[in-house]
Amino acid sequence: MGADANRRFLVTAHADSMLDGTPTLRMNEFVLAALEAGKISLDLDPETEKPAQKAEVEELEFVLDDKAEAFIESSKKAFATELKRHDLKVS
């Protein structure tokens, strides 16, 4: 996929997710299905009344080169331009 195709895809993907609740719906369905299947434990430790297992949190640091930063800025501008072409109304 060329750079122009990537930009068009990103603009379309962002615009669609802004206007459509499908990604949130799918996430909710995934979480509820995982809870029902017992893949996510909601059991509390009887002594502490806190979750029995606590995952360690690790910060992920992303270091982007100039090419990636430029692509992100270009995508933001393309998204803003595309968004201006839409007439969004909430009623």
N, CA and C atoms as an extended XYZ file, in Angstrom:
273
Properties=species:S:1:pos:R:3:atomname:S:1:resname:S:1:resid:I:1 pbc="F F F"
N         0.861       -1.163        0.000 N   MET     1
C         0.000        0.000        0.000 CA  MET     1
C         0.902        1.218        0.000 C   MET     1
N         0.679        2.153       -0.932 N   GLY     2
C         1.494        3.348       -1.013 CA  GLY     2
C         1.138        4.357        0.073 C   GLY     2
N         1.947        5.421        0.160 N   ALA     3
C         1.726        6.438        1.204 CA  ALA     3
C         0.358        7.101        1.057 C   ALA     3
N        -0.037        7.409       -0.200 N   ASP     4
C        -1.353        8.034       -0.401 CA  ASP     4
C        -2.478        7.106        0.013 C   ASP     4
N        -2.342        5.834       -0.301 N   ALA     5
C        -3.364        4.863        0.094 CA  ALA     5
C        -3.419        4.741        1.615 C   ALA     5
N        -2.254        4.774        2.266 N   ASN     6
C        -2.221        4.727        3.731 CA  ASN     6
C        -2.943        5.923        4.324 C   ASN     6
N        -2.676        7.114        3.778 N   ARG     7
C        -3.334        8.314        4.291 CA  ARG     7
C        -4.849        8.211        4.115 C   ARG     7
N        -5.291        7.762        2.937 N   ARG     8
C        -6.736        7.637        2.697 CA  ARG     8
C        -7.344        6.630        3.668 C   ARG     8
N        -6.649        5.522        3.906 N   PHE     9
C        -7.147        4.512        4.831 CA  PHE     9
C        -7.259        5.088        6.239 C   PHE     9
N        -6.221        5.792        6.705 N   LEU    10
C        -6.250        6.358        8.047 CA  LEU    10
C        -7.370        7.360        8.206 C   LEU    10
N        -7.543        8.225        7.211 N   VAL    11
C        -8.619        9.221        7.279 CA  VAL    11
C        -9.964        8.515        7.322 C   VAL    11
N       -10.155        7.519        6.473 N   THR    12
C       -11.417        6.793        6.449 CA  THR    12
C       -11.645        6.055        7.761 C   THR    12
N       -10.610        5.404        8.266 N   ALA    13
C       -10.749        4.648        9.513 CA  ALA    13
C       -11.099        5.573       10.669 C   ALA    13
N       -10.423        6.719       10.753 N   HIS    14
C       -10.719        7.653       11.841 CA  HIS    14
C       -12.116        8.220       11.705 C   HIS    14
N       -12.508        8.608       10.503 N   ALA    15
C       -13.833        9.181       10.304 CA  ALA    15
C       -14.914        8.150       10.620 C   ALA    15
N       -14.715        6.914       10.197 N   ASP    16
C       -15.710        5.878       10.459 CA  ASP    16
C       -15.842        5.602       11.949 C   ASP    16
N       -14.712        5.547       12.664 N   SER    17
C       -14.793        5.239       14.087 CA  SER    17
C       -15.396        6.402       14.859 C   SER    17
N       -15.231        7.618       14.347 N   MET    18
C       -15.826        8.758       15.026 CA  MET    18
C       -17.348        8.724       14.874 C   MET    18
N       -17.817        8.252       13.742 N   LEU    19
C       -19.247        8.295       13.442 CA  LEU    19
C       -19.967        6.997       13.781 C   LEU    19
N       -19.224        5.958       14.113 N   ASP    20
C       -19.813        4.639       14.270 CA  ASP    20
C       -19.394        4.053       15.620 C   ASP    20
N       -20.348        3.512       16.360 N   GLY    21
C       -20.050        2.931       17.662 CA  GLY    21
C       -19.643        1.477       17.603 C   GLY    21
N       -19.436        0.929       16.399 N   THR    22
C       -19.137       -0.488       16.260 CA  THR    22
C       -17.888       -0.922       17.027 C   THR    22
N       -16.765       -0.180       16.982 N   PRO    23
C       -15.594       -0.635       17.743 CA  PRO    23
C       -15.883       -0.763       19.243 C   PRO    23
N       -16.621        0.179       19.796 N   THR    24
C       -16.953        0.114       21.225 CA  THR    24
C       -17.874       -1.062       21.503 C   THR    24
N       -18.849       -1.271       20.639 N   LEU    25
C       -19.762       -2.405       20.792 CA  LEU    25
C       -18.993       -3.719       20.775 C   LEU    25
N       -18.076       -3.856       19.830 N   ARG    26
C       -17.303       -5.097       19.730 CA  ARG    26
C       -16.432       -5.312       20.959 C   ARG    26
N       -15.840       -4.235       21.476 N   MET    27
C       -15.028       -4.360       22.687 CA  MET    27
C       -15.903       -4.823       23.844 C   MET    27
N       -17.076       -4.209       24.000 N   ASN    28
C       -17.981       -4.600       25.083 CA  ASN    28
C       -18.411       -6.052       24.955 C   ASN    28
N       -18.734       -6.481       23.744 N   GLU    29
C       -19.126       -7.877       23.531 CA  GLU    29
C       -17.982       -8.823       23.885 C   GLU    29
N       -16.752       -8.439       23.531 N   PHE    30
C       -15.580       -9.257       23.837 CA  PHE    30
C       -15.404       -9.401       25.353 C   PHE    30
N       -15.491       -8.285       26.072 N   VAL    31
C       -15.308       -8.315       27.517 CA  VAL    31
C       -16.402       -9.140       28.182 C   VAL    31
N       -17.645       -8.928       27.757 N   LEU    32
C       -18.745       -9.692       28.354 CA  LEU    32
C       -18.620      -11.182       28.073 C   LEU    32
N       -18.200      -11.543       26.860 N   ALA    33
C       -18.014      -12.955       26.522 CA  ALA    33
C       -16.868      -13.557       27.339 C   ALA    33
N       -15.794      -12.793       27.541 N   ALA    34
C       -14.670      -13.278       28.340 CA  ALA    34
C       -15.090      -13.463       29.791 C   ALA    34
N       -15.892      -12.562       30.309 N   LEU    35
C       -16.399      -12.713       31.684 CA  LEU    35
C       -17.258      -13.963       31.797 C   LEU    35
N       -18.153      -14.146       30.827 N   GLU    36
C       -19.051      -15.302       30.856 CA  GLU    36
C       -18.282      -16.620       30.744 C   GLU    36
N       -17.197      -16.612       29.967 N   ALA    37
C       -16.402      -17.825       29.780 CA  ALA    37
C       -15.429      -18.058       30.934 C   ALA    37
N       -15.394      -17.138       31.904 N   GLY    38
C       -14.499      -17.295       33.037 CA  GLY    38
C       -13.054      -16.940       32.743 C   GLY    38
N       -12.812      -16.258       31.636 N   LYS    39
C       -11.441      -15.865       31.290 CA  LYS    39
C       -10.992      -14.640       32.071 C   LYS    39
N       -11.931      -13.898       32.611 N   ILE    40
C       -11.633      -12.738       33.449 CA  ILE    40
C       -12.239      -13.019       34.810 C   ILE    40
N       -11.410      -12.998       35.831 N   SER    41
C       -11.882      -13.300       37.173 CA  SER    41
C       -12.309      -12.029       37.895 C   SER    41
N       -13.494      -12.070       38.476 N   LEU    42
C       -13.959      -10.968       39.299 CA  LEU    42
C       -13.969      -11.354       40.771 C   LEU    42
N       -13.388      -12.511       41.064 N   ASP    43
C       -13.336      -12.983       42.444 CA  ASP    43
C       -12.421      -12.087       43.265 C   ASP    43
N       -12.813      -11.832       44.492 N   LEU    44
C       -12.016      -11.019       45.395 CA  LEU    44
C       -11.358      -11.905       46.438 C   LEU    44
N       -10.171      -11.499       46.858 N   ASP    45
C        -9.485      -12.181       47.954 CA  ASP    45
C       -10.288      -11.913       49.219 C   ASP    45
N       -10.771      -12.949       49.914 N   PRO    46
C       -11.629      -12.745       51.089 CA  PRO    46
C       -10.979      -11.916       52.192 C   PRO    46
N        -9.661      -11.959       52.311 N   GLU    47
C        -8.987      -11.216       53.370 CA  GLU    47
C        -8.836       -9.739       53.050 C   GLU    47
N        -8.565       -9.417       51.805 N   THR    48
C        -8.304       -8.023       51.438 CA  THR    48
C        -9.460       -7.380       50.680 C   THR    48
N       -10.385       -8.198       50.189 N   GLU    49
C       -11.484       -7.741       49.333 CA  GLU    49
C       -10.982       -6.997       48.102 C   GLU    49
N        -9.821       -7.414       47.655 N   LYS    50
C        -9.249       -6.878       46.419 CA  LYS    50
C        -9.114       -8.037       45.450 C   LYS    50
N        -8.967       -7.747       44.161 N   PRO    51
C        -8.802       -8.850       43.207 CA  PRO    51
C        -7.680       -9.784       43.618 C   PRO    51
N        -7.915      -11.078       43.441 N   ALA    52
C        -6.962      -12.091       43.883 CA  ALA    52
C        -5.614      -11.957       43.183 C   ALA    52
N        -5.608      -11.607       41.918 N   GLN    53
C        -4.356      -11.449       41.181 CA  GLN    53
C        -4.279      -10.012       40.675 C   GLN    53
N        -3.122       -9.432       40.811 N   LYS    54
C        -2.933       -8.072       40.322 CA  LYS    54
C        -1.817       -8.091       39.289 C   LYS    54
N        -2.158       -7.647       38.099 N   ALA    55
C        -1.155       -7.608       37.041 CA  ALA    55
C        -0.193       -6.452       37.279 C   ALA    55
N         1.055       -6.705       37.007 N   GLU    56
C         2.055       -5.648       37.120 CA  GLU    56
C         1.883       -4.681       35.951 C   GLU    56
N         1.986       -3.409       36.247 N   VAL    57
C         1.841       -2.380       35.220 CA  VAL    57
C         3.224       -1.993       34.732 C   VAL    57
N         3.365       -1.949       33.424 N   GLU    58
C         4.642       -1.568       32.830 CA  GLU    58
C         4.389       -0.493       31.792 C   GLU    58
N         5.065        0.631       31.941 N   GLU    59
C         4.910        1.722       30.985 CA  GLU    59
C         5.621        1.362       29.684 C   GLU    59
N         4.915        1.578       28.585 N   LEU    60
C         5.508        1.360       27.268 CA  LEU    60
C         5.893        2.717       26.697 C   LEU    60
N         7.143        2.868       26.353 N   GLU    61
C         7.607        4.126       25.792 CA  GLU    61
C         7.877        3.916       24.308 C   GLU    61
N         7.251        4.738       23.489 N   PHE    62
C         7.430        4.638       22.051 CA  PHE    62
C         8.343        5.761       21.590 C   PHE    62
N         9.380        5.402       20.899 N   VAL    63
C        10.300        6.382       20.334 CA  VAL    63
C        10.115        6.348       18.824 C   VAL    63
N         9.657        7.475       18.274 N   LEU    64
C         9.375        7.547       16.847 CA  LEU    64
C        10.453        8.344       16.136 C   LEU    64
N        10.817        7.881       14.957 N   ASP    65
C        11.788        8.641       14.176 CA  ASP    65
C        11.088        9.792       13.447 C   ASP    65
N        11.868       10.629       12.775 N   ASP    66
C        11.319       11.807       12.097 CA  ASP    66
C        10.317       11.412       11.009 C   ASP    66
N        10.565       10.302       10.334 N   LYS    67
C         9.674        9.852        9.264 CA  LYS    67
C         8.295        9.501        9.836 C   LYS    67
N         8.272        8.797       10.955 N   ALA    68
C         7.004        8.427       11.590 CA  ALA    68
C         6.271        9.670       12.092 C   ALA    68
N         7.015       10.600       12.722 N   GLU    69
C         6.409       11.841       13.220 CA  GLU    69
C         5.796       12.635       12.065 C   GLU    69
N         6.507       12.711       10.938 N   ALA    70
C         6.001       13.442        9.775 CA  ALA    70
C         4.748       12.775        9.227 C   ALA    70
N         4.735       11.449        9.217 N   PHE    71
C         3.560       10.733        8.725 CA  PHE    71
C         2.354       10.987        9.634 C   PHE    71
N         2.572       11.003       10.931 N   ILE    72
C         1.489       11.274       11.881 CA  ILE    72
C         0.930       12.674       11.668 C   ILE    72
N         1.813       13.657       11.520 N   GLU    73
C         1.354       15.037       11.299 CA  GLU    73
C         0.597       15.149        9.983 C   GLU    73
N         1.092       14.485        8.947 N   SER    74
C         0.412       14.490        7.654 CA  SER    74
C        -0.970       13.854        7.764 C   SER    74
N        -1.065       12.775        8.512 N   SER    75
C        -2.351       12.096        8.702 CA  SER    75
C        -3.331       12.960        9.488 C   SER    75
N        -2.835       13.687       10.494 N   LYS    76
C        -3.696       14.585       11.264 CA  LYS    76
C        -4.279       15.674       10.372 C   LYS    76
N        -3.415       16.240        9.498 N   LYS    77
C        -3.881       17.294        8.591 CA  LYS    77
C        -4.900       16.737        7.595 C   LYS    77
N        -4.626       15.551        7.061 N   ALA    78
C        -5.554       14.933        6.107 CA  ALA    78
C        -6.885       14.631        6.784 C   ALA    78
N        -6.845       14.187        8.031 N   PHE    79
C        -8.067       13.899        8.773 CA  PHE    79
C        -8.870       15.177        9.000 C   PHE    79
N        -8.190       16.252        9.417 N   ALA    80
C        -8.874       17.522        9.647 CA  ALA    80
C        -9.523       18.033        8.365 C   ALA    80
N        -8.814       17.900        7.248 N   THR    81
C        -9.365       18.327        5.961 CA  THR    81
C       -10.595       17.496        5.607 C   THR    81
N       -10.510       16.201        5.780 N   GLU    82
C       -11.646       15.321        5.471 CA  GLU    82
C       -12.821       15.607        6.389 C   GLU    82
N       -12.545       15.843        7.649 N   LEU    83
C       -13.607       16.108        8.610 CA  LEU    83
C       -14.360       17.388        8.265 C   LEU    83
N       -13.646       18.386        7.785 N   LYS    84
C       -14.288       19.649        7.403 CA  LYS    84
C       -15.269       19.459        6.249 C   LYS    84
N       -15.074       18.412        5.459 N   ARG    85
C       -15.978       18.142        4.334 CA  ARG    85
C       -17.301       17.540        4.769 C   ARG    85
N       -17.396       17.101        6.023 N   HIS    86
C       -18.609       16.464        6.536 CA  HIS    86
C       -19.456       17.464        7.284 C   HIS    86
N       -20.751       17.272        7.240 N   ASP    87
C       -21.689       18.102        7.980 CA  ASP    87
C       -22.241       17.241        9.107 C   ASP    87
N       -21.658       17.377       10.299 N   LEU    88
C       -22.065       16.574       11.429 CA  LEU    88
C       -23.052       17.325       12.296 C   LEU    88
N       -24.156       16.687       12.608 N   LYS    89
C       -25.164       17.311       13.458 CA  LYS    89
C       -25.610       16.305       14.506 C   LYS    89
N       -25.841       16.800       15.703 N   VAL    90
C       -26.376       15.963       16.778 CA  VAL    90
C       -27.739       16.519       17.143 C   VAL    90
N       -28.730       15.651       17.125 N   SER    91
C       -30.067       16.153       17.478 CA  SER    91
C       -30.709       15.277       18.518 C   SER    91
